[in-house]
Amino acid sequence: MLVRIYALALNTFREAIRNRIVYAIVAFVIILNLFTLVLQQMSSQEPERVVKDTGLFAISFFGSITAIVLGVSLLYNELKKRTVHTILAKPIGRGEFVLGKYLGMCSTLTLLVLIFTVAFTLVLWLSGMSVDAIVAKATVLHFLEILVVAAIATFFSSFSTPFLSGIFTLGVWFIGRVTPEMRLAVDSGKFGDAIGYTLETTMAIMPDMFMFSPSSRTIEGVHWSIHGQFLDWSYVAMAAGYAAAYIAVCIALAMVIFTRRDFT
């Protein structure tokens, strides 16, 4: 089984890195990081903040966009081209097929994040800054966020079209990013029981994307920032556990749905 999953993952990785959209995103991220050198010169105050904020934003945002672009078409393309029939005619289970495709996409995203990080590191070096533990922790958190987004996109692609899967994934990603604001709205008591219960249910189901982007936020009464006091590695480990659990649930559901799906 491991050999079959590895073969599927490798094939998915090879297909993904040939996607022109991926190359366009990589080029744009590199240009954006280099452009921060210009922004740094234009900023008379806190040039370090400009460089770090822009670099981490590029990793988080464009990494998530790439995960959505690849994830929503992950299974659909195989169905559209009817290559899935040829693959599943071999001794490969549908669950193995979904898992192998996701792992292959994760390999691609890992490579992209490494490229983004190298470009970010180069800009920091050219700006006379160094990659400290805070930047490393923030980068790992954003990488975890990207993997979660990829799992969500894979889940939706198991039963929907790429367009709808993209809309659904973007919606989940956005709601996950505003969970603190939703919590404040519920705790304020301004809504009725029905709306409050709906928001509570939504927050319980949706991923807490805020967990992967805690900079400039207050958590348990303490203000955390990549430009000052930041969370320790134990928080990163907790976030990794949360990401692994959410990814496992999404992929398990995608495997069940795809196994029962009729695409003959």
C-alpha positions in Angstrom: 0.0 0.0 0.0 2.8 2.4 0.9 4.4 1.8 -2.5 1.2 2.5 -4.3 0.6 5.7 -2.3 4.2 6.8 -2.9 3.8 6.3 -6.7 0.6 8.3 -6.7 2.2 11.1 -4.7 5.2 11.2 -6.9 3.1 11.4 -10.1 1.0 14.1 -8.5 4.1 16.1 -7.6 5.4 15.8 -11.2 2.1 17.0 -12.6 1.8 19.9 -10.1 5.2 21.4 -10.8 4.4 21.5 -14.5 1.4 23.8 -13.7 2.1 27.3 -15.2 0.0 28.9 -12.5 2.5 27.6 -9.9 5.4 29.2 -11.8 3.5 32.5 -12.1 2.9 32.5 -8.3 6.5 31.7 -7.5 7.7 34.5 -9.8 5.3 37.0 -8.3 6.4 36.1 -4.7 10.1 36.5 -5.6 9.4 39.8 -7.2 7.3 40.9 -4.3 10.1 40.0 -1.8 12.6 41.9 -3.9 10.3 44.9 -4.1 10.4 45.1 -0.3 14.0 46.3 -0.7 12.5 49.4 -2.4 9.8 49.7 0.2 12.4 49.5 2.9 14.3 52.5 1.4 11.1 54.5 1.2 10.1 53.7 4.7 11.7 56.2 7.1 10.4 54.4 10.2 10.6 50.7 11.1 12.0 49.3 7.7 12.5 45.9 9.4 8.8 45.7 10.0 8.1 46.3 6.3 10.4 43.5 5.2 9.3 40.9 7.7 5.6 41.6 7.3 5.7 41.5 3.5 7.8 38.3 3.4 5.6 36.4 5.8 2.4 37.7 4.1 3.7 36.4 0.8 4.3 32.9 2.3 0.9 32.8 4.0 -1.3 34.3 1.3 0.2 33.0 -1.9 0.9 29.6 -0.3 -2.7 29.3 0.6 -3.8 30.5 -2.9 -1.5 27.9 -4.5 -3.0 25.2 -2.2 -6.5 26.1 -3.3 -5.6 26.2 -7.0 -4.0 22.8 -6.8 -6.4 21.3 -4.4 -9.7 22.1 -6.1 -8.6 20.4 -9.3 -6.8 17.6 -7.6 -9.4 14.9 -8.2 -11.6 16.7 -10.8 -8.9 16.6 -13.5 -8.5 12.9 -13.1 -12.3 12.5 -13.5 -12.5 14.9 -16.5 -9.6 13.2 -18.3 -11.0 9.8 -17.3 -7.6 8.7 -16.2 -9.1 7.7 -12.9 -10.6 4.7 -14.5 -7.2 3.5 -15.8 -5.6 4.1 -12.4 -8.4 2.4 -10.3 -8.4 -0.5 -12.7 -5.1 -1.4 -11.1 -5.0 -2.8 -7.5 -5.4 0.7 -6.0 -8.1 1.6 -3.6 -10.0 4.9 -3.9 -8.9 5.9 -0.5 -5.3 5.3 -1.4 -5.9 7.4 -4.5 -7.1 10.4 -2.5 -4.3 10.1 0.1 -1.6 9.7 -2.6 -2.9 12.8 -4.4 -2.9 14.9 -1.3 0.6 13.8 -0.2 1.8 14.6 -3.7 0.3 18.1 -3.4 1.8 18.5 0.0 5.2 17.7 -1.5 4.7 20.4 -4.1 3.6 23.0 -1.5 6.6 22.1 0.7 8.9 22.9 -2.2 7.1 26.1 -2.9 7.3 27.2 0.7 11.0 26.4 0.7 11.4 28.6 -2.4 9.4 31.4 -0.8 11.5 31.1 2.4 14.8 31.2 0.5 13.6 34.4 -1.3 12.5 35.9 2.0 15.8 35.0 3.7 17.8 36.5 0.8 15.9 39.8 1.2 16.5 39.8 5.0 20.2 39.2 4.3 20.4 42.0 1.7 18.6 44.2 4.2 21.2 43.5 6.9 18.8 41.4 9.0 19.0 37.8 10.1 16.5 34.9 10.3 15.9 34.6 14.0 13.8 32.1 15.9 10.7 34.4 15.7 10.8 34.4 11.9 11.3 30.7 11.9 8.3 30.0 14.1 6.1 32.3 12.1 7.1 30.6 8.9 6.4 27.1 10.3 3.0 28.3 11.4 2.1 29.7 8.0 3.3 26.4 6.4 0.9 24.5 8.7 -1.9 26.8 7.6 -1.1 26.1 4.0 -1.3 22.3 4.6 -4.7 22.7 6.3 -6.0 24.8 3.4 -4.8 22.1 1.0 -6.7 19.4 3.0 -9.9 21.5 2.9 -9.6 22.0 -0.8 -9.1 18.2 -1.2 -12.2 17.6 0.8 -14.4 19.8 -1.3 -12.9 18.5 -4.6 -14.0 15.0 -3.6 -17.6 15.9 -4.4 -17.7 19.3 -6.1 -16.5 21.2 -9.2 -13.3 23.2 -9.1 -15.2 26.5 -9.1 -17.5 25.7 -6.2 -14.6 24.0 -4.4 -12.6 27.1 -4.7 -15.4 29.3 -3.4 -16.1 27.0 -0.5 -12.4 26.7 0.5 -11.9 30.5 0.3 -15.0 30.9 2.5 -13.7 28.5 5.1 -10.3 30.1 5.0 -11.8 33.6 5.5 -14.1 32.5 8.3 -11.2 30.7 10.0 -9.2 33.9 9.9 -11.9 36.0 11.7 -12.7 33.5 14.5 -11.6 36.0 17.2 -14.0 38.6 15.9 -16.7 36.0 15.7 -16.0 35.0 19.3 -16.2 38.7 20.5 -19.5 39.1 18.6 -21.0 36.0 20.3 -19.7 37.0 23.8 -21.1 40.5 23.4 -24.6 39.1 23.6 -25.9 41.3 20.8 -27.3 38.4 18.9 -30.3 36.2 19.6 -30.1 32.6 20.7 -30.5 31.3 17.2 -27.8 33.4 15.6 -25.5 32.9 18.6 -26.0 29.1 18.4 -25.3 29.2 14.6 -22.1 31.2 15.1 -21.0 28.8 17.9 -21.6 25.8 15.6 -19.7 27.5 12.8 -16.7 28.1 14.9 -16.7 24.5 16.2 -16.7 23.2 12.6 -14.4 25.7 10.9 -10.6 25.5 11.3 -9.1 28.2 13.6 -6.8 29.8 11.0 -6.1 32.5 13.5 -4.0 29.9 15.4 -1.5 30.0 12.5 -1.3 33.8 12.3 -1.1 35.1 15.9 1.1 38.1 15.3 -0.2 41.5 16.4 -3.0 39.7 18.3 -3.8 39.4 22.0 -4.0 35.9 23.3 -5.0 35.3 26.9 -4.3 38.9 27.8 -0.8 39.0 26.2 0.0 40.8 23.0 2.2 38.8 20.6 4.1 40.1 17.7 6.9 39.0 15.4 8.4 42.4 16.1 8.5 41.9 19.8 7.4 39.2 22.2 6.3 36.1 20.3 5.0 32.6 21.2 7.4 29.8 22.0 8.0 26.5 20.3 5.5 24.7 22.5 2.7 26.8 20.9 4.0 25.8 17.4 3.9 22.2 18.5 0.3 22.6 19.7 -0.6 24.2 16.4 1.1 21.4 14.5 -1.0 18.9 16.5 -4.2 20.8 15.7 -3.3 21.0 12.0 -2.6 17.3 11.9 -5.9 16.4 13.5 -7.9 18.7 11.2 -6.0 17.5 8.1 -6.7 13.8 9.1 -10.4 14.5 9.5 -10.6 16.3 6.1 -8.7 13.7 4.2 -10.6 10.8 5.9 -13.9 12.4 4.9 -12.6 13.0 1.4 -11.6 9.3 1.2 -15.1 8.2 2.4 -16.9 10.5 0.0 -14.7 9.6 -3.0 -15.0 5.9 -2.3 -18.8 6.1 -2.4 -19.0 8.4 -5.4 -20.3 7.2 -8.6 -18.4 8.6 -11.6 -19.0 5.9 -14.2 
